[in-house]
């Protein structure tokens, strides 16, 4: 009976709608106040440049819908042009948090438990970090949570337009990131439970086609422009980033690395939801089969499993980010666990100020335990507490860039790029590590600084470039020149000059 009553109230009512707005606003306040103020390193800087230039392609690594939206932010907002691009992540990060609250309520989970869950999600490490930088993942998560919510909403109501809308969102969402396809098995599970009318399926198929049409048109244009044919088009669409084929990193299962892969999976999950939130997630995993009906419980499990199977065997340096979509179903389990915790507190404490104090302590733990952990983590890594090789970037805040999510006041990339370009001799060829090259290229192409310098990625074709440079000065901007101390260094003189090394003949 209790479940039936909760299900009757599960659809968003007016009060829930206002709560969605509140949690969305709170999340945006957090991300807006901690957003990166300017240009950034690596993929972030690359995406910032694409957004400013409006460079839209159909390859897997191009994320055309994200680039188009970010380009509109560049055109219509004020302030630092790179910061405008960063704000795209903040806006869609806030939308994701609001949509997650709607999903939890649609599943019939209690308001306070749902609120605590979305707060924990909002301050989780990887999500917060990507909500303040120029990355595609908050928009990706917003689409995926919307898709998950539409799936549950259709399952509860059987209204054809909801399934048709879900199909359109899926098709259009593929223009943001192909990760969105990982939720398809779970959606098919729900569809199999309700067996919609053939007309509804026909409408959903048409909507899917309309949604994916912009991406298909882009791929057709790219194929004509780049003269791609057959398998080359497929490879471009599914496995290409900046002409680099990353298909070899996918589905790379290995028993030799199994223990390390399991450890990373568990560590990444634990680092997102430190303390009470993580414990509630595990409790909820145990209790969800009694709290939701079987179809919904399997649906949530499939949302998690589809992402886990992919990310677990995707052997890239930033693998941690590909676990992000799995934290949405984990949030459902968290909400179930928070319900159990709140029910226990209600049994222990009669309605009184003490109960509200207990609720306040729970909320404080959900926020401040993970935030304190993220603040402490860079210091621990600095002292050698790490299970994998750390990645460093230049600047005073270099040790905190990857571990402290907030990026307000972080200007190291701009300062580094300005110093490098200032130190480089006129008309020089400058080799730059790919992570460090992004802010340098951004300042050149967007702000017109030192366009006489030819920036090239360091350093795999260095011998060929040395042979072709003629009389042009030659320099390298890398974190540690000794990393590139191959045979070619033995025949050349290396002279430090600020943040670069001049390379000449002995």
Secondary structure, DSSP 8 states (H G I E B T S, - for coil): -HHHHHHHT-S--HHHHHHHHHHHHHHHHHHHHH---S--SHHHHHHHHHHHHT----STTT-HHHHHHHHHHHHH--S-HHHHHHHHHHHHHHHHHHHHHHHHHHTT--HHHHHHHHHHHHT-HHHHHHTSSS-SHHHHHHHHHHHHHHHHHHHHH--HHHHHHHHHHHHHHTTT-GGGGGGHHHHHHHHHHH---HHHHHHHHHHHHHHHHHHHHHHHHHHHHHT--THHHHHHHHHEETTEE-GGGTT---GGGHHHHHHHHHHHHHHHSTTHHHHHHHHHHHHHHHHS-HHHHHHHHHHHHHHHHHHHT--STTGGGGGTTHHHHHHHHHHHHHHHHHHHHHHHS-SSHHHHHHHHHHHHHHHHHHHHHHHHHHHHHHTT--SS-----SSTTGGGTTT----TT--HHHHHHHHHHHHS-TT-EEEE-HHHHHHHHHHHHHH---TTSEEEE-STTHHHHHHH-TTS-EEEE-S-GGGG-SHHHHTEEEEEETTEEEEEE-
